[in-house]
Amino acid sequence: MSEIINLRKARKTKVRATKQIKAEQNRIKFGRNKASRKKDALLKSLNEKQLDAHKIKD
């Protein structure tokens, strides 16, 4: 005989699987770790300070 399955559970597991796949794709596309964000912020502030130091004052 065939195995009896609960269609509601099967549908929910399918939806969860598709959400996990989409979440993994978004992590790859948009994800950055904290160290990377901190490094970029530090470099940005250093560049702004250097630019401000080279401005000609009236």
Summary of the structure (lengths in Angstrom):
residues: 58
radius of gyration: 25.2
end to end distance: 90.4
largest distance: 90.4
contacts: 89
relative contact order: 0.06
helix: 76%
strand: 0%
